[in-house]
Amino acid sequence: MKRFGIIGCGLVSDFHGKAIQMSDKAELVGAADIKLERAQSFVEKYGGKAMSIDELISRDDIDVINVLTPNAYHEEYVVKAVRAGKHVLVEKPPEMTLEKTDNMIAEAEKAEVKLGVVLQCRFRKAIEAIKDAIDSGRFGRIIHADAYMKWYRPTEYYFRDSWRSSRSQGAGVIIQHAFHYIDLLHHLAGPVDKVFARIQNLAHPEVELEDTVIAILDYANGAQGLVQGSTALYPGTDIRIEINGQNGTAIMMGEKIITWKFKDERPEDESIRKIGVDAAMTAATGAADFGYYEHQWLIEDMVDAIENDRDPRITCVSARDTLATALAMYESGDTGKEAKVKR
């Protein structure tokens, strides 16, 4: 059992609160927010005590702090937490620049604490099955690895909090929405070497950020890929991850395997084709339309990492590669030229 604290009690905090509440490996000690009333509302639902950020970071009875602040404020609180000897789970993206991300990594290493990133979709059972098939060589050479995220968000979504209409704070579709699925492509087929992207605002003229991206990816292993991400497409449909290799194809829609075909049929394939349910919510039509289970698995992985002195499954180092690709999409979209992914 490890004791958790929450910094940032906005929309995503509900999933962390529920995940900790339902886990027998985690306990919520407290929550903090620059708006104390939000922290108070949070603990009324999930337990613990509302307190200031400084008090939460300094408490001796907290082992792990989940940093859930707006994207551009992650470094400030992560560094404070790790310097206080806390292990940290930070929401995606790790930060808005590679330099700030590198500083977080260095500070965590110096403090000898764990630093994980909330990219919980990697725990999705369909993704684990695809990853296992890649690692065991069933696909052969990967030829294409694609992500399609055709979502819808109303204009009101972008004004729910002030940062949600600011590209500099990562509110555009690339960082705030498609980042999870760019990350899955990295996890399965990455790293990415070059990007050619087109970014546009198709349906939200009230905000100065992109609501749509189409990006061609060149992977370091020679594969190609496509990312299509949007919050402009009413009413929104579930995400698709498609992996095509010399010897097989796998497609996940939402959290469900919808295609699983390989030249070498194996006994476990029948059960893999049954992974996922049609009714699962994966945020296509609303920001809160998904479950907490993957967050629970991620939180319990951090507990296990601490108890067994290993890295969490989703390290900040691995998430840095995803951020580098997302930033290259912005560079390419802004310049109209292909962009090299910076390492």
Buried (B, 14 or more C-beta within 10 A) or exposed (E): EBBBBBBBBBBBBBBBBBBBBEBEBBBBBBBBBEEBEBBBBBBEEBBBBBBBBEEBBEBEEBBBBBBBBBBBBBBBBBBBBBBBEBBBBBBBBBBBBBEBBBBBBEBBEEBEBBBBBBBBBBBBBBBEBBBEBBEEEBBBEBBBBBBBBBBBBEEEBBEEBEBBBBBEBBBBBBBBBBBBBBBBBBBBBBBBBBBBBBBBBEBBEEBEBBBBBBBBBBBEEEBBBBBBBBBBBEEBBBBBBBBBBEBBBBBBBBBBBBBBEBEEEEEEBEEBBEBBEEEBBBBBBBBEEBBBBBBBBBBBBBBBBBEEEEBBBBBBBBBBBBBBBBBBBBBBBEEEEBBBBEE
